[in-house]
Amino acid sequence: MWKIAIIDDERQVLKGMKSAIPWDELGAEWAGEAMNGEDGLEVIRRTLPDIVITDLYMPVMSGLDMMEQLRKEGFQGKIIILSGYSDFEHARQALRFQVTDYVSKPISLPTLKSILGKVIQELEAEEEKRIRQWELESKMTLYEPFVEKEWVRSAAVGTLDSAYRDSMPLPPTYQYWRERRHVTIGIDLIRDERAKCLSVSDWNLFRFAVSNIVCEVARRLFPDLEYTELHSTRALLIIHPEAELQEKLEYRLDELGIRLTDSIGSYLKLVTRIGIGGVKDCWTRLSDSTEEAFRAMDQTALRSASGHEVYRYRESSSSGPVKVALFPVKFSYKLAAAMKASQETEAHDLVLDYITEMKKQEGISQGYVQMLGSELWGIIAYSLYESGFVLDDLFTNDQIANEISGLIVPDQLASWLMDKISKICSSRQWKGSSKHRQVVDFMTSYIHEHYADELTLAELSDKVFISRNHLSIIFKNITGETFNNYLTRVRIEKARELLMERNMLVYEVAERVGYRNIPYFSTLFKKITGMNPTELIKN
């Protein structure tokens, strides 16, 4: 409710305005009154009204002096001057104090109602702006860790916008990068016979465990580091070593690689391949180190630890023709991102470009094509799982295995992948999985039953045992709108029904459908229905 205070030295004016203002219709309430500026100051300080209606000429302290003092004290409310003097000089002086309106006595009821309605609309607009700003700041605070994590991954794989990378400052958390050297360590979980039997959800649990093990082991040797997952079986460790001799640093990096393979093998019974990229003096070359790390894995001649799957990139190894890495990191990352966003054309283009580049190499065997198909399918399957979409609803494991075994040449692989991408994107866009449809049906039913409560996506995610981020994507894919938009639409539709019954006031309806902030409710109602709640009552 908007609070209105009235300051006037005529008792009849105070009494008349108090009874004439359509309080309920305006969504307003009387805050207090006074008959001079001095008492008016006390009333306003005590009640903090949103609107002050004041005369200019009053005993003890004039309206102008009162306004001047209020503004000095930081009062931000709206001020409407209602005076028997309409000369320009008084109006000009009043403008210094950011007066909203200036009208002369006597004032008609329609004029008063119109002026107050206009002022309240301004207040509602300002309130909505403040709410949006608060929500934005809250979201930025909430999402800041996720934004920083994504920034690190983009910097490491080379998808960070070049204009940003070259001209914008580092995020505050990573300012120390400027003073350090940098090296990336690629981590690849090998799909051996045991690992091939694991479901995508099992892989998700193992990846979480791997991240904990890697960070704990690595910090014993290098305290400053970041860990980021790439896709399916691959992850990346970014290390920022202090200044030391290159030979000593290489020894410590090899030692870290050995410890990582031993620890992951001991605790999780998973075979791990480790690739160590080149050391870079500038953080903008992180992506070069990343590519080097995974390229080293594909060339067994670069093994740096006997008896362990640890490979270190060496500059000397780059002489002669360079073989294209099995899975360029940037390509894998972009493919996973395109599938998560259901960007069919983007995913097709990525596959075609990659296969075209791969065909330039000699000696591509049938086994290599099939292995490549299996690994690329793993990237797609895991990226979709992260978005809450399980491919078991579309393709069985036996079906995929049989189809991959029939692939002989790269062009067949490209056609097969693009066909699967099209079917996946079409299914996600228009149908959704049966399991997810059941989840969303439950959510929409729950919203219709509990719309008046303080509903949050986090609360529902606990009920359906799906993470909030994944649930948000599932809901949007199937309904075509966000959870918050859907909830708002349900609430406003119910409010419209209640208002048409004409048994309740606007603020009662707002509270009944879950809104405690009446101006915000009015703003949302008009945005969705095209009319104010009060207009619906009249009609």
C-alpha positions as CSV (number, residue, x, y, z in Angstrom):
1,M,0.0,0.0,0.0
2,W,1.3,3.5,-0.9
3,K,1.3,5.8,2.1
4,I,0.1,9.4,1.7
5,A,0.6,12.3,4.2
6,I,-1.3,15.6,4.0
7,I,0.0,18.9,5.4
8,D,-2.3,21.9,5.4
9,D,-3.3,24.6,7.8
10,E,-7.0,24.4,7.0
11,R,-8.7,21.7,9.0
12,Q,-11.6,21.4,6.4
13,V,-9.1,20.7,3.7
14,L,-7.5,17.9,5.7
15,K,-10.9,16.4,6.5
16,G,-12.2,16.8,3.0
17,M,-9.2,15.2,1.3
18,K,-9.0,12.4,3.7
19,S,-12.6,11.4,2.9
20,A,-12.4,12.2,-0.8
21,I,-9.3,10.2,-1.8
22,P,-10.4,6.8,-3.1
23,W,-7.8,4.9,-1.0
24,D,-8.7,1.3,-1.9
25,E,-8.9,2.1,-5.6
26,L,-5.5,3.7,-5.6
27,G,-4.0,1.0,-3.4
28,A,-3.1,3.7,-0.9
29,E,-3.4,4.4,2.8
30,W,-3.5,7.5,5.0
31,A,-0.1,8.0,6.8
32,G,-0.8,11.1,8.9
33,E,-1.6,14.8,8.8
34,A,-0.3,18.1,10.2
35,M,-1.3,21.8,10.2
36,N,2.1,23.4,9.8
37,G,5.5,22.6,8.3
38,E,7.2,21.9,11.6
39,D,4.7,19.3,12.7
40,G,4.6,18.0,9.1
41,L,8.3,17.3,9.3
42,E,7.8,15.1,12.4
43,V,4.9,13.2,10.7
44,I,6.9,12.5,7.6
45,R,10.0,11.5,9.6
46,R,8.0,9.1,11.6
47,T,5.8,7.5,8.9
48,L,8.0,7.8,5.8
49,P,5.1,8.3,3.4
50,D,5.5,7.7,-0.4
51,I,3.5,10.8,-1.2
52,V,3.3,14.2,0.6
53,I,0.5,16.6,-0.3
54,T,1.3,20.0,1.2
55,D,0.2,23.6,1.2
56,L,2.9,26.4,0.8
57,Y,1.8,29.1,3.2
58,M,1.4,27.7,6.8
59,P,2.2,29.0,10.3
60,V,5.5,28.2,12.2
61,M,7.2,26.7,9.1
62,S,6.1,27.2,5.4
63,G,5.7,24.4,3.0
64,L,8.8,25.5,1.0
65,D,11.0,25.5,4.1
66,M,9.6,22.1,5.1
67,M,10.4,20.7,1.6
68,E,13.9,22.1,1.7
69,Q,14.6,20.4,5.0
70,L,13.1,17.1,3.8
71,R,15.3,17.0,0.7
72,K,18.4,17.9,2.8
73,E,17.6,14.9,5.0
74,G,17.4,12.7,1.9
75,F,13.6,12.2,1.6
76,Q,12.9,10.6,-1.7
77,G,9.1,10.6,-1.7
78,K,6.8,12.4,-4.2
79,I,5.6,15.9,-3.2
80,I,2.4,17.4,-4.5
81,I,1.9,21.1,-3.8
82,L,-1.8,22.1,-3.2
83,S,-1.9,25.9,-2.7
84,G,-4.2,28.8,-2.9
85,Y,-1.4,30.8,-4.6
86,S,-0.8,30.0,-8.2
87,D,1.8,32.7,-9.1
88,F,4.8,31.6,-11.1
89,E,7.4,32.6,-8.4
90,H,6.1,30.1,-5.9
91,A,6.0,27.4,-8.5
92,R,9.6,28.2,-9.6
93,Q,10.9,28.0,-6.1
94,A,9.1,24.7,-5.6
95,L,10.8,23.2,-8.6
96,R,14.1,23.3,-6.7
97,F,12.8,20.6,-4.4
98,Q,11.8,18.2,-7.2
99,V,8.1,18.7,-6.8
100,T,6.0,16.2,-8.7
101,D,3.0,18.4,-9.3
102,Y,1.7,21.9,-8.4
103,V,-2.1,22.6,-8.4
104,S,-4.2,25.4,-7.1
105,K,-7.1,25.3,-4.6
106,P,-9.8,24.4,-4.9
107,I,-9.3,21.1,-6.6
108,S,-12.0,18.8,-8.0
109,L,-12.2,15.2,-7.0
110,P,-11.6,13.9,-10.6
111,T,-8.5,16.1,-10.8
112,L,-7.2,14.9,-7.4
113,K,-7.8,11.4,-8.4
114,S,-6.1,11.8,-11.7
115,I,-3.0,13.4,-10.2
116,L,-2.6,10.8,-7.5
117,G,-3.1,8.0,-10.1
118,K,-0.3,9.5,-12.2
119,V,2.0,9.8,-9.2
120,I,1.3,6.2,-8.1
121,Q,2.0,5.0,-11.6
122,E,5.4,6.7,-11.4
123,L,6.0,5.0,-8.0
124,E,5.0,1.6,-9.4
125,A,7.4,2.0,-12.3
126,E,10.2,3.1,-9.9
127,E,9.4,0.2,-7.6
128,E,9.5,-2.3,-10.5
129,K,12.9,-0.9,-11.6
130,R,14.2,-1.3,-8.1
131,I,13.0,-4.8,-7.9
132,R,14.5,-5.7,-11.2
133,Q,17.8,-4.2,-10.2
134,W,17.7,-6.1,-6.9
135,E,16.9,-9.3,-8.7
136,L,19.7,-8.7,-11.2
137,E,22.2,-8.0,-8.4
138,S,21.0,-11.1,-6.5
139,K,21.3,-13.2,-9.6
140,M,24.8,-11.8,-10.3
141,T,25.9,-12.6,-6.8
142,L,24.3,-16.1,-7.0
143,Y,25.7,-16.8,-10.5
144,E,29.1,-15.2,-10.0
145,P,30.9,-18.5,-9.1
146,F,29.3,-20.2,-12.2
147,V,30.3,-17.3,-14.4
148,E,33.9,-17.4,-13.2
149,K,34.0,-21.1,-13.7
150,E,32.7,-20.8,-17.3
151,W,35.3,-18.0,-17.9
152,V,38.1,-20.2,-16.8
153,R,37.0,-23.0,-19.0
154,S,36.6,-20.7,-22.0
155,A,40.1,-19.3,-21.4
156,A,41.5,-22.8,-21.2
157,V,39.9,-24.2,-24.3
158,G,40.3,-21.1,-26.5
159,T,36.6,-20.1,-26.9
160,L,37.0,-16.8,-24.9
161,D,36.2,-13.9,-27.2
162,S,39.4,-12.5,-28.6
163,A,38.3,-8.9,-28.1
164,Y,37.7,-9.6,-24.4
165,R,40.9,-11.6,-24.0
166,D,43.1,-8.9,-25.5
167,S,41.5,-5.7,-24.0
168,M,39.4,-6.5,-20.9
169,P,40.9,-7.0,-17.5
170,L,41.0,-10.4,-15.8
171,P,38.2,-11.2,-13.3
172,P,39.3,-10.1,-9.7
173,T,39.7,-13.7,-8.5
174,Y,42.3,-14.3,-11.2
175,Q,44.4,-11.1,-11.2
176,Y,47.3,-13.1,-9.9
177,W,47.5,-14.9,-13.3
178,R,49.4,-11.9,-14.6
179,E,52.4,-12.6,-12.4
180,R,52.6,-16.3,-13.0
181,R,53.4,-18.9,-15.7
182,H,50.7,-21.3,-16.7
183,V,50.5,-25.0,-17.7
184,T,47.5,-27.2,-18.3
185,I,47.2,-30.9,-17.5
186,G,44.7,-32.9,-19.5
187,I,42.9,-35.8,-17.8
188,D,41.3,-38.5,-19.8
189,L,39.4,-41.4,-18.2
190,I,40.0,-44.5,-20.4
191,R,36.9,-46.5,-21.5
192,D,38.3,-50.0,-20.8
193,E,36.1,-53.0,-20.5
194,R,34.9,-52.2,-17.0
195,A,34.3,-48.5,-17.8
196,K,32.3,-49.3,-20.9
197,C,29.7,-51.0,-18.7
198,L,29.1,-47.8,-16.7
199,S,25.9,-45.8,-17.4
200,V,26.1,-42.0,-18.1
201,S,24.8,-41.3,-14.6
202,D,27.6,-43.5,-13.1
203,W,30.1,-41.6,-15.2
204,N,28.7,-38.4,-13.7
205,L,29.4,-39.7,-10.1
206,F,32.9,-40.9,-11.1
207,R,33.7,-37.5,-12.6
208,F,32.7,-35.8,-9.4
209,A,34.9,-38.2,-7.4
210,V,37.8,-37.6,-9.9
211,S,37.6,-33.8,-9.4
212,N,37.9,-34.2,-5.7
213,I,40.9,-36.6,-6.0
214,V,42.7,-34.5,-8.6
215,C,42.4,-31.2,-6.6
216,E,43.4,-32.8,-3.3
217,V,46.5,-34.5,-4.9
218,A,47.5,-31.5,-7.0
219,R,47.4,-28.9,-4.2
220,R,50.1,-30.8,-2.4
221,L,52.5,-29.8,-5.1
222,F,50.9,-26.7,-6.7
223,P,48.6,-24.7,-4.4
224,D,47.4,-22.3,-7.1
225,L,45.2,-24.2,-9.6
226,E,41.8,-24.5,-11.2
227,Y,39.9,-27.6,-12.3
228,T,37.3,-27.7,-15.0
229,E,35.4,-30.5,-16.8
230,L,35.3,-30.5,-20.6
231,H,33.1,-33.4,-21.8
232,S,32.4,-37.0,-21.3
233,T,35.7,-38.5,-20.1
234,R,37.9,-35.4,-20.2
235,A,38.8,-32.8,-17.7
236,L,41.5,-30.1,-17.3
237,L,43.8,-29.0,-14.5
238,I,45.2,-25.5,-14.8
239,I,48.4,-24.9,-12.8
240,H,50.1,-21.5,-12.1
241,P,53.6,-22.4,-10.8
242,E,55.9,-20.0,-9.1
243,A,59.2,-19.1,-10.8
244,E,61.6,-22.1,-10.8
245,L,64.1,-23.8,-13.1
246,Q,62.4,-25.4,-16.1
247,E,64.0,-28.8,-15.4
248,K,62.7,-28.8,-11.8
249,L,59.2,-27.8,-12.9
250,E,59.1,-30.6,-15.5
251,Y,60.1,-33.1,-12.9
252,R,57.3,-31.9,-10.5
253,L,54.8,-32.0,-13.3
254,D,55.7,-35.6,-14.2
255,E,55.5,-36.5,-10.5
256,L,52.0,-35.0,-10.3
257,G,50.9,-37.0,-13.4
258,I,52.1,-40.2,-11.8
259,R,50.3,-39.4,-8.5
260,L,47.1,-38.6,-10.3
261,T,47.0,-41.9,-12.3
262,D,47.9,-43.9,-9.1
263,S,45.3,-42.2,-6.9
264,I,42.5,-42.4,-9.4
265,G,43.3,-46.0,-10.1
266,S,43.6,-46.9,-6.4
267,Y,40.4,-45.2,-5.2
268,L,38.1,-45.5,-8.3
269,K,39.6,-48.4,-10.2
270,L,39.7,-46.3,-13.4
271,V,42.5,-46.1,-15.9
272,T,43.6,-42.6,-16.5
273,R,45.7,-41.0,-19.3
274,I,47.5,-37.7,-18.4
275,G,48.8,-35.2,-20.9
276,I,51.0,-32.3,-19.8
277,G,51.0,-29.2,-22.0
278,G,53.8,-26.7,-22.5
279,V,54.5,-24.0,-19.9
280,K,53.3,-20.5,-21.0
281,D,54.4,-17.1,-19.8
282,C,51.0,-15.4,-20.6
283,W,47.5,-16.6,-19.6
284,T,46.2,-15.7,-23.1
285,R,48.1,-18.8,-24.4
286,L,46.4,-21.2,-22.0
287,S,44.5,-22.8,-24.9
288,D,47.8,-23.6,-26.7
289,S,48.9,-25.5,-23.6
290,T,45.6,-27.3,-23.5
291,E,45.8,-28.5,-27.1
292,E,49.4,-29.6,-26.5
293,A,48.3,-31.6,-23.4
294,F,45.7,-33.6,-25.4
295,R,47.9,-33.9,-28.5
296,A,50.6,-35.4,-26.3
297,M,48.2,-38.2,-25.2
298,D,47.8,-39.2,-28.9
299,Q,51.5,-39.7,-29.4
300,T,53.0,-42.5,-27.2
301,A,56.5,-41.3,-28.0
302,L,55.9,-38.5,-25.6
303,R,55.5,-40.8,-22.6
304,S,57.4,-39.2,-19.7
305,A,56.9,-41.8,-16.9
306,S,57.7,-45.5,-17.4
307,G,54.8,-47.7,-16.5
308,H,52.3,-44.8,-16.3
309,E,50.0,-43.2,-18.9
310,V,51.7,-39.8,-18.4
311,Y,52.7,-37.9,-21.5
312,R,54.4,-34.5,-21.7
313,Y,54.5,-32.2,-24.7
314,R,57.9,-31.3,-26.0
315,E,58.6,-28.5,-28.5
316,S,61.0,-30.7,-30.4
317,S,58.2,-33.1,-31.1
318,S,56.4,-30.6,-33.3
319,S,58.9,-30.9,-36.2
320,G,57.7,-32.5,-39.4
321,P,54.0,-33.1,-40.4
322,V,51.7,-32.6,-37.4
323,K,48.9,-35.1,-37.0
324,V,45.5,-33.6,-36.1
325,A,44.7,-34.3,-32.5
326,L,42.1,-37.1,-32.0
327,F,39.7,-34.7,-30.3
328,P,40.8,-31.0,-30.6
329,V,39.6,-29.5,-27.3
330,K,37.9,-26.5,-28.8
331,F,35.9,-28.7,-31.2
332,S,34.8,-31.1,-28.4
333,Y,33.8,-28.2,-26.2
334,K,31.8,-26.5,-29.0
335,L,30.1,-29.7,-30.0
336,A,29.0,-30.3,-26.4
337,A,27.7,-26.7,-26.1
338,A,25.8,-26.9,-29.4
339,M,24.1,-30.1,-28.3
340,K,23.1,-28.7,-24.9
341,A,21.5,-25.7,-26.6
342,S,19.9,-27.9,-29.3
343,Q,21.6,-26.0,-32.0
344,E,21.3,-28.5,-34.8
345,T,22.9,-26.4,-37.6
346,E,25.9,-25.5,-35.5
347,A,26.5,-29.1,-34.5
348,H,26.2,-30.3,-38.1
349,D,28.8,-27.6,-39.2
350,L,31.2,-28.6,-36.5
351,V,31.0,-32.3,-37.4
352,L,31.5,-31.6,-41.1
353,D,34.5,-29.3,-40.5
354,Y,36.1,-31.8,-38.2
355,I,35.6,-34.8,-40.5
356,T,36.9,-32.8,-43.5
357,E,40.0,-31.9,-41.6
358,M,40.4,-35.5,-40.4
359,K,40.1,-36.9,-44.0
360,K,43.3,-35.0,-44.9
361,Q,45.3,-37.5,-42.9
362,E,46.6,-40.7,-44.4
363,G,46.0,-44.2,-43.3
364,I,42.6,-43.8,-41.6
365,S,41.5,-47.3,-40.8
366,Q,38.0,-48.7,-40.2
367,G,38.9,-49.3,-36.6
368,Y,39.9,-45.7,-36.2
369,V,36.6,-44.5,-37.7
370,Q,34.6,-46.7,-35.3
371,M,36.6,-45.7,-32.3
372,L,36.1,-42.1,-33.3
373,G,32.4,-42.6,-33.6
374,S,32.2,-44.2,-30.2
375,E,34.1,-41.4,-28.5
376,L,32.1,-38.6,-30.3
377,W,28.9,-40.4,-29.3
378,G,30.1,-40.3,-25.7
379,I,30.7,-36.5,-25.9
380,I,27.1,-36.0,-27.2
381,A,25.5,-38.4,-24.7
382,Y,27.3,-36.9,-21.7
383,S,26.6,-33.3,-22.7
384,L,22.9,-34.0,-23.0
385,Y,22.9,-35.8,-19.7
386,E,24.3,-32.6,-18.1
387,S,21.3,-30.9,-19.6
388,G,18.9,-33.4,-18.1
389,F,18.3,-35.4,-21.3
390,V,19.0,-39.1,-21.3
391,L,19.5,-40.7,-24.7
392,D,18.2,-44.1,-23.5
393,D,14.8,-42.6,-24.2
394,L,15.7,-42.5,-28.0
395,F,18.4,-45.0,-28.6
396,T,19.5,-48.3,-26.9
397,N,23.1,-49.0,-26.3
398,D,22.9,-52.1,-28.5
399,Q,21.5,-50.1,-31.3
400,I,24.3,-47.5,-31.2
401,A,27.0,-50.2,-30.9
402,N,25.6,-52.1,-33.9
403,E,25.4,-48.9,-36.0
404,I,29.0,-47.9,-35.1
405,S,30.3,-51.3,-36.0
406,G,29.0,-50.7,-39.5
407,L,30.9,-47.5,-40.1
408,I,33.9,-47.9,-42.4
409,V,34.9,-44.5,-43.8
410,P,34.8,-40.9,-42.4
411,D,31.9,-39.8,-44.7
412,Q,29.7,-42.6,-43.2
413,L,30.6,-41.4,-39.8
414,A,29.7,-37.8,-40.7
415,S,26.3,-38.9,-42.1
416,W,25.6,-41.1,-39.1
417,L,26.4,-38.4,-36.6
418,M,24.4,-35.7,-38.4
419,D,21.4,-38.0,-38.6
420,K,21.5,-38.7,-34.8
421,I,22.0,-35.0,-34.1
422,S,18.9,-34.1,-36.1
423,K,16.8,-36.8,-34.4
424,I,18.0,-35.6,-30.9
425,C,17.4,-31.9,-31.6
426,S,13.9,-32.6,-33.1
427,S,12.9,-34.8,-30.1
428,R,14.1,-32.3,-27.5
429,Q,12.4,-29.4,-29.3
430,W,9.0,-30.9,-30.0
431,K,8.5,-33.9,-27.8
432,G,10.7,-34.2,-24.8
433,S,11.4,-37.5,-23.2
434,S,8.6,-39.5,-21.5
435,K,10.4,-39.3,-18.2
436,H,10.8,-35.6,-18.4
437,R,7.2,-35.2,-19.5
438,Q,6.1,-36.9,-16.3
439,V,8.4,-34.6,-14.3
440,V,7.0,-31.5,-16.0
441,D,3.4,-32.7,-15.6
442,F,4.1,-33.1,-11.9
443,M,5.6,-29.6,-11.7
444,T,2.7,-27.9,-13.5
445,S,0.2,-29.7,-11.3
446,Y,2.1,-28.7,-8.2
447,I,2.2,-25.0,-9.4
448,H,-1.6,-25.0,-10.0
449,E,-2.2,-26.4,-6.5
450,H,0.4,-24.2,-4.6
451,Y,0.7,-21.0,-6.6
452,A,-0.1,-18.9,-3.5
453,D,3.0,-20.3,-1.7
454,E,6.6,-19.1,-1.9
455,L,7.4,-21.5,-4.7
456,T,10.9,-21.9,-6.0
457,L,12.6,-24.1,-8.6
458,A,15.0,-25.3,-5.9
459,E,12.1,-26.6,-3.8
460,L,10.7,-28.5,-6.8
461,S,14.1,-29.9,-7.7
462,D,14.3,-31.5,-4.2
463,K,10.9,-33.1,-4.9
464,V,11.8,-34.7,-8.2
465,F,15.5,-35.4,-7.4
466,I,16.9,-33.4,-10.3
467,S,19.3,-30.6,-10.0
468,R,17.9,-27.1,-10.3
469,N,19.9,-26.2,-13.4
470,H,18.9,-29.4,-15.2
471,L,15.3,-29.0,-14.1
472,S,15.2,-25.5,-15.5
473,I,16.3,-26.7,-18.9
474,I,13.9,-29.7,-18.9
475,F,11.0,-27.4,-18.0
476,K,11.9,-24.9,-20.7
477,N,12.3,-27.5,-23.4
478,I,8.9,-29.1,-22.8
479,T,6.7,-26.1,-21.9
480,G,8.5,-23.4,-24.0
481,E,8.8,-21.0,-21.1
482,T,10.8,-20.6,-17.9
483,F,9.5,-21.9,-14.6
484,N,9.2,-18.3,-13.2
485,N,7.2,-17.1,-16.3
486,Y,4.9,-20.1,-16.0
487,L,4.3,-19.5,-12.3
488,T,3.6,-15.8,-12.9
489,R,1.1,-16.6,-15.7
490,V,-0.8,-19.1,-13.5
491,R,-0.9,-16.6,-10.6
492,I,-2.1,-13.7,-12.8
493,E,-4.8,-15.8,-14.4
494,K,-6.1,-16.9,-11.0
495,A,-6.0,-13.2,-9.9
496,R,-8.0,-12.2,-13.0
497,E,-10.7,-14.8,-12.1
498,L,-10.9,-13.5,-8.5
499,L,-11.1,-9.9,-9.5
500,M,-14.0,-10.6,-12.0
501,E,-15.9,-12.1,-9.1
502,R,-15.8,-8.6,-7.5
503,N,-15.8,-10.0,-3.9
504,M,-12.3,-8.9,-3.0
505,L,-10.1,-5.8,-3.1
506,V,-7.0,-5.6,-5.2
507,Y,-4.6,-6.1,-2.3
508,E,-6.6,-9.0,-1.0
509,V,-6.4,-10.7,-4.5
510,A,-2.7,-10.0,-4.7
511,E,-2.0,-11.7,-1.4
512,R,-4.3,-14.6,-2.3
513,V,-2.2,-15.4,-5.3
514,G,1.2,-15.1,-3.6
515,Y,2.2,-11.4,-4.0
516,R,2.9,-9.3,-0.9
517,N,4.1,-6.3,-2.9
518,I,0.9,-4.8,-4.3
519,P,2.6,-2.3,-6.8
520,Y,4.7,-5.2,-8.3
521,F,1.5,-7.3,-8.6
522,S,-0.3,-4.5,-10.4
523,T,2.7,-4.0,-12.8
524,L,2.8,-7.7,-13.6
525,F,-1.0,-7.9,-14.0
526,K,-1.0,-5.0,-16.5
527,K,2.0,-6.5,-18.4
528,I,0.2,-9.8,-18.9
529,T,-3.4,-8.8,-19.3
530,G,-3.0,-5.3,-20.7
531,M,-5.1,-3.6,-18.0
532,N,-4.8,-2.5,-14.4
533,P,-6.5,-4.7,-11.7
534,T,-8.8,-1.7,-10.8
535,E,-10.0,-1.5,-14.4
536,L,-11.1,-5.1,-14.3
537,I,-13.1,-4.5,-11.2
538,K,-14.9,-1.6,-12.8
539,N,-15.8,-3.5,-16.0
